[in-house]
Amino acid sequence: MIELEGVPELIDPVMVAAFEGWNDAGDAASGAVAHLDREWKGEVFAALDAEDYYDFQVNRPTVWLDNGVRKITWPTTRLSVVRIGGAKPRDLVLVRGIEPSMRWRSFCNEILGFAHELGVEMVVILGALLGDTPHTRPVPVSGVTSDADLARTMDLEETKYEGPTGIVGILQEACTHAGVPAVSLWAAVPHYVSQPPNPKATLALLNRLEDLIDIRIPLGELPEDARAWQLGVDQLAAEDSEVAEYVQTLEEARDTADLPEASGDAIAREFERYLRRRDPAAGPETATDTGSYFRDLSGGRPTPKPKPDDTPDQDAPPGPDGVADGPAEGDGEGDGETPGT
């Protein structure tokens, strides 16, 4: 039984969820929800019972000291609520946790129980995947849904994906079957620089979320972090001629695929975002120490294109549902069909 004592009546609530693990390349999705929680000072009102959903040998609890007293933090999923002020206030219910190890159907039913009790109007699930996308270009973010009507009214892609899936895919389908409008937003993270954090991908997800539910999100230092991240990766790429050549190949492929995007609608969306953010950008662009970002490119060679068949390559980077994919499914490029949930 779900008890929500102390939670005020919410205004036009939207649930925004992200889960660490398979569906969170570069921690971009969980980082986006963490940013919302931090900027709007979210108040946690519920946590799922860790015993029900997690294998503690996979996701281990942590021990810490609080004024000399040892305490334990258990891996779980927590829900918080934030209120967005302004002329049209509304509330966000933030769901942030780790992909569960077991009982996924019960897990989704419990999340949906909270959504029902809180009067949630729509569920937006954030995810991030590894793809053949260059770090020097805007991060591709695809919006997908299982609801044909929602796809048409909100200019989203109707998912046609078939194959293994993660908790993002399971939760989206659970929402659809329960009659709750649900959308997944996927950011593509360069597979050759996949180590977290990836502030550029987090920023791209937040920008798309703004457009989707018509809100303005305070970005804080995130734009500067994204610029510093890209400059740091630029420097590392410049030190390796093979990596630099590979990045150039990805840039050429991406630029060719993006030519149709130079449309009136795309330009209008960017101009609208500019108008919402007329405050000057904070601080100069400076590089930071990025550490060892690059993944092994098959012994120094660029990662080959994936096989055209439907058999997942266990050594390739996973897609949004944990499936290894290449340009057509990894970053929304190629034939234009985005892998859904």
C-alpha positions as CSV (number, residue, x, y, z in Angstrom):
1,M,0.0,0.0,0.0
2,I,1.4,3.4,-1.0
3,E,1.1,6.2,1.5
4,L,1.9,9.7,0.5
5,E,1.4,11.6,3.7
6,G,3.2,15.0,3.6
7,V,3.2,15.2,-0.2
8,P,1.1,18.3,-1.2
9,E,-1.4,18.2,-4.0
10,L,0.6,18.5,-7.2
11,I,0.1,20.8,-10.2
12,D,0.1,19.2,-13.6
13,P,2.7,16.7,-12.5
14,V,5.1,15.0,-15.0
15,M,7.2,12.1,-13.8
16,V,10.9,12.1,-15.0
17,A,12.8,8.9,-14.5
18,A,16.4,7.7,-15.1
19,F,18.2,4.5,-14.0
20,E,21.9,3.9,-13.7
21,G,23.3,0.9,-15.5
22,W,22.6,-0.5,-19.0
23,N,20.5,2.5,-20.2
24,D,22.8,5.2,-18.8
25,A,25.9,5.6,-21.0
26,G,28.2,8.2,-19.6
27,D,25.8,8.6,-16.6
28,A,24.1,11.1,-18.9
29,A,20.5,10.2,-18.0
30,S,20.9,9.8,-14.2
31,G,23.0,13.0,-14.3
32,A,20.1,14.9,-15.8
33,V,17.7,13.8,-13.1
34,A,20.3,14.5,-10.5
35,H,20.7,18.0,-11.9
36,L,16.9,18.6,-11.8
37,D,16.9,17.4,-8.2
38,R,19.8,19.6,-7.2
39,E,18.7,22.8,-9.0
40,W,15.2,22.7,-7.7
41,K,16.1,21.2,-4.2
42,G,13.9,18.1,-4.5
43,E,12.5,16.6,-1.4
44,V,12.6,12.8,-1.2
45,F,9.2,11.4,-0.2
46,A,9.6,7.7,-1.0
47,A,12.1,4.9,-1.5
48,L,11.5,1.4,-2.8
49,D,12.5,-1.5,-0.6
50,A,16.0,-2.5,-1.7
51,E,15.5,-6.1,-0.6
52,D,12.8,-6.6,-3.2
53,Y,14.7,-5.5,-6.3
54,Y,18.5,-5.6,-5.9
55,D,21.2,-8.2,-5.8
56,F,23.6,-6.8,-3.3
57,Q,26.5,-8.8,-4.8
58,V,25.9,-6.8,-8.0
59,N,25.0,-3.4,-6.5
60,R,26.7,-3.4,-3.1
61,P,25.7,-1.2,-0.2
62,T,28.2,1.4,1.0
63,V,29.3,2.1,4.6
64,W,30.0,5.7,5.7
65,L,30.6,7.7,8.9
66,D,28.2,10.2,10.3
67,N,29.9,12.1,13.2
68,G,31.7,8.9,14.0
69,V,28.7,6.6,13.7
70,R,28.8,4.0,10.9
71,K,25.8,4.0,8.6
72,I,24.9,2.0,5.5
73,T,23.4,3.3,2.3
74,W,21.5,0.6,0.4
75,P,21.2,0.7,-3.4
76,T,17.6,1.6,-4.3
77,T,15.3,3.9,-6.3
78,R,14.1,7.1,-4.7
79,L,11.3,9.5,-5.6
80,S,11.3,13.2,-5.0
81,V,9.1,16.1,-6.0
82,V,10.1,19.6,-7.2
83,R,7.9,22.6,-8.0
84,I,8.6,24.8,-10.9
85,G,7.6,28.4,-10.3
86,G,6.7,31.1,-12.7
87,A,3.5,32.2,-14.4
88,K,2.5,28.6,-15.0
89,P,3.8,26.6,-12.0
90,R,3.9,22.8,-12.3
91,D,5.5,19.9,-10.5
92,L,8.0,17.2,-11.5
93,V,8.1,13.8,-9.8
94,L,11.7,12.7,-10.1
95,V,12.6,9.0,-10.1
96,R,16.3,8.2,-9.8
97,G,17.8,4.8,-9.0
98,I,19.6,1.8,-10.3
99,E,18.3,-0.7,-12.8
100,P,16.8,-3.4,-10.7
101,S,18.3,-6.9,-10.6
102,M,15.0,-8.8,-10.3
103,R,11.2,-8.5,-10.2
104,W,11.0,-5.9,-12.9
105,R,7.2,-6.2,-13.3
106,S,6.6,-5.6,-9.6
107,F,9.2,-2.7,-9.8
108,C,7.3,-1.0,-12.6
109,N,3.9,-1.6,-11.0
110,E,5.2,0.1,-7.8
111,I,6.4,3.1,-9.8
112,L,3.1,3.3,-11.6
113,G,1.3,3.1,-8.3
114,F,3.0,6.3,-7.2
115,A,2.2,7.9,-10.6
116,H,-1.5,7.0,-10.2
117,E,-1.7,8.3,-6.6
118,L,0.1,11.6,-7.5
119,G,-2.0,12.2,-10.6
120,V,0.9,12.1,-13.0
121,E,-0.1,13.2,-16.5
122,M,2.9,11.8,-18.4
123,V,6.0,9.8,-17.7
124,V,9.3,10.8,-19.4
125,I,12.1,8.3,-19.1
126,L,15.7,9.4,-19.9
127,G,18.3,7.1,-21.3
128,A,21.7,7.2,-23.0
129,L,23.3,4.8,-25.4
130,L,26.7,4.3,-27.0
131,G,26.8,5.2,-30.7
132,D,29.0,6.1,-33.6
133,T,28.7,9.8,-33.0
134,P,31.5,12.3,-32.8
135,H,32.1,14.3,-29.7
136,T,32.5,17.5,-31.7
137,R,28.9,17.6,-33.0
138,P,25.7,18.3,-31.2
139,V,24.5,15.3,-29.2
140,P,21.7,13.4,-31.0
141,V,18.6,13.0,-28.8
142,S,15.7,10.9,-30.0
143,G,12.2,10.9,-28.6
144,V,10.3,7.7,-28.9
145,T,7.0,6.3,-27.7
146,S,4.8,3.2,-28.1
147,D,1.7,5.4,-28.5
148,A,0.9,6.2,-32.1
149,D,-1.4,9.1,-31.1
150,L,1.3,10.6,-28.8
151,A,3.9,10.2,-31.5
152,R,1.8,12.2,-33.9
153,T,0.7,15.0,-31.5
154,M,4.2,15.5,-29.9
155,D,6.3,15.0,-33.0
156,L,8.0,11.8,-31.7
157,E,9.1,8.6,-33.3
158,E,6.9,5.5,-32.8
159,T,9.2,2.8,-31.7
160,K,9.7,-0.2,-33.9
161,Y,12.5,-1.8,-31.9
162,E,12.6,-5.6,-31.4
163,G,15.2,-7.3,-29.2
164,P,16.5,-7.4,-25.7
165,T,15.5,-4.5,-23.6
166,G,16.4,-2.7,-20.3
167,I,14.3,-1.3,-17.5
168,V,13.6,1.8,-19.6
169,G,11.8,-0.3,-22.2
170,I,9.9,-2.3,-19.6
171,L,8.7,0.8,-17.8
172,Q,7.6,2.5,-21.0
173,E,5.6,-0.5,-22.0
174,A,4.1,-0.9,-18.5
175,C,3.0,2.8,-18.7
176,T,1.4,2.2,-22.2
177,H,-0.5,-0.9,-21.0
178,A,-1.7,1.1,-17.9
179,G,-2.9,4.0,-20.1
180,V,-0.3,6.4,-18.9
181,P,1.3,8.5,-21.7
182,A,5.0,7.7,-21.8
183,V,8.0,9.0,-23.7
184,S,11.6,8.0,-23.8
185,L,14.4,10.5,-24.6
186,W,17.7,8.9,-25.7
187,A,21.0,10.7,-26.0
188,A,23.8,9.2,-28.1
189,V,27.2,9.1,-26.3
190,P,30.4,8.6,-28.4
191,H,31.5,5.0,-27.8
192,Y,35.2,6.0,-27.9
193,V,34.8,8.4,-24.9
194,S,32.1,6.7,-22.8
195,Q,33.5,7.1,-19.3
196,P,31.3,9.2,-17.1
197,P,30.5,11.9,-16.6
198,N,29.3,13.3,-20.0
199,P,27.9,16.8,-19.2
200,K,27.4,17.5,-22.9
201,A,24.9,14.5,-23.3
202,T,23.3,15.5,-20.0
203,L,22.8,19.0,-21.3
204,A,21.3,17.7,-24.5
205,L,18.8,15.6,-22.6
206,L,17.7,18.6,-20.5
207,N,17.3,20.8,-23.6
208,R,15.1,18.2,-25.2
209,L,13.1,17.8,-22.0
210,E,12.5,21.5,-21.9
211,D,11.1,21.4,-25.4
212,L,8.9,18.3,-24.7
213,I,7.1,19.6,-21.6
214,D,7.5,23.3,-22.1
215,I,9.5,24.4,-19.1
216,R,12.7,26.3,-18.5
217,I,15.4,24.4,-16.6
218,P,18.1,26.3,-14.7
219,L,21.4,24.9,-16.2
220,G,23.8,26.3,-13.6
221,E,27.4,25.4,-14.6
222,L,26.4,22.6,-16.9
223,P,27.0,24.5,-20.2
224,E,30.5,25.4,-19.0
225,D,31.1,21.8,-17.9
226,A,30.0,20.6,-21.3
227,R,32.4,23.0,-23.1
228,A,35.3,22.1,-20.8
229,W,34.5,18.4,-21.5
230,Q,34.6,18.8,-25.2
231,L,37.8,20.9,-25.1
232,G,39.4,18.2,-22.9
233,V,38.5,15.4,-25.3
234,D,39.7,17.6,-28.3
235,Q,43.1,17.8,-26.7
236,L,43.2,14.0,-26.0
237,A,42.1,13.2,-29.6
238,A,44.7,15.5,-31.0
239,E,47.5,13.5,-29.3
240,D,46.5,10.3,-31.1
241,S,46.6,10.5,-34.9
242,E,44.4,7.4,-35.4
243,V,41.8,8.6,-33.0
244,A,41.8,12.0,-34.7
245,E,41.4,10.4,-38.1
246,Y,38.5,8.2,-36.8
247,V,36.8,11.3,-35.3
248,Q,37.1,13.1,-38.6
249,T,35.4,10.1,-40.4
250,L,32.5,10.2,-37.9
251,E,32.2,14.0,-38.4
252,E,31.9,13.6,-42.2
253,A,29.3,10.8,-41.8
254,R,27.4,12.9,-39.3
255,D,27.5,16.1,-41.4
256,T,26.2,14.2,-44.4
257,A,23.4,12.6,-42.4
258,D,22.4,15.9,-40.8
259,L,22.0,17.9,-44.1
260,P,18.2,17.4,-44.1
261,E,18.1,18.7,-40.6
262,A,18.9,22.2,-41.8
263,S,15.2,22.8,-42.1
264,G,12.9,25.6,-41.0
265,D,11.5,23.6,-38.1
266,A,15.0,22.8,-36.8
267,I,16.1,26.4,-37.0
268,A,12.9,27.6,-35.4
269,R,13.4,25.2,-32.4
270,E,17.0,26.4,-31.9
271,F,15.9,30.1,-32.1
272,E,13.1,29.5,-29.6
273,R,15.6,28.0,-27.2
274,Y,17.9,31.0,-27.7
275,L,15.0,33.3,-26.8
276,R,14.3,31.4,-23.6
277,R,18.0,31.8,-22.6
278,R,19.0,35.4,-23.3
279,D,21.2,35.5,-20.2
280,P,24.9,35.7,-21.1
281,A,26.8,32.5,-20.8
282,A,28.8,32.2,-17.6
283,G,32.6,32.2,-17.5
284,P,35.3,31.6,-20.1
285,E,35.8,28.3,-21.9
286,T,38.6,26.4,-20.1
287,A,39.7,22.8,-20.4
288,T,39.8,20.5,-17.4
289,D,41.6,17.3,-16.7
290,T,39.5,14.7,-18.4
291,G,41.6,11.6,-17.3
292,S,41.8,8.6,-19.5
293,Y,38.6,8.9,-21.6
294,F,39.2,6.8,-24.7
295,R,38.0,3.2,-25.0
296,D,40.1,0.6,-26.7
297,L,39.5,1.0,-30.4
298,S,40.3,-2.6,-31.3
299,G,44.0,-2.3,-30.6
300,G,44.3,1.2,-31.9
301,R,42.1,0.8,-35.0
302,P,38.7,2.4,-35.3
303,T,35.9,0.2,-34.3
304,P,34.4,-1.6,-37.3
305,K,30.9,-1.1,-38.4
306,P,28.5,-3.6,-36.9
307,K,27.2,-6.6,-38.8
308,P,24.0,-6.0,-40.8
309,D,22.2,-9.0,-39.3
310,D,20.1,-8.8,-36.1
311,T,22.5,-10.8,-33.9
312,P,23.8,-8.7,-31.1
313,D,27.6,-8.5,-31.0
314,Q,28.5,-9.1,-27.3
315,D,31.7,-7.1,-27.7
316,A,30.1,-4.0,-29.2
317,P,28.7,-1.1,-27.2
318,P,25.1,-1.6,-26.1
319,G,22.2,0.3,-27.5
320,P,19.3,1.8,-25.6
321,D,17.9,-1.6,-24.7
322,G,21.3,-3.1,-24.1
323,V,21.7,-4.3,-27.7
324,A,24.9,-3.6,-29.5
325,D,24.2,-1.2,-32.4
326,G,25.8,0.9,-35.0
327,P,24.9,4.1,-36.7
328,A,21.4,3.2,-37.7
329,E,20.5,2.3,-34.2
330,G,23.2,3.8,-32.1
331,D,22.8,7.5,-32.7
332,G,19.7,8.0,-34.7
333,E,21.6,8.3,-37.9
334,G,21.5,6.2,-41.1
335,D,18.0,5.2,-42.1
336,G,16.4,7.6,-39.6
337,E,14.8,4.9,-37.5
338,T,15.6,5.3,-33.8
339,P,15.8,2.2,-31.7
340,G,13.0,2.3,-29.3
341,T,12.2,0.6,-26.1
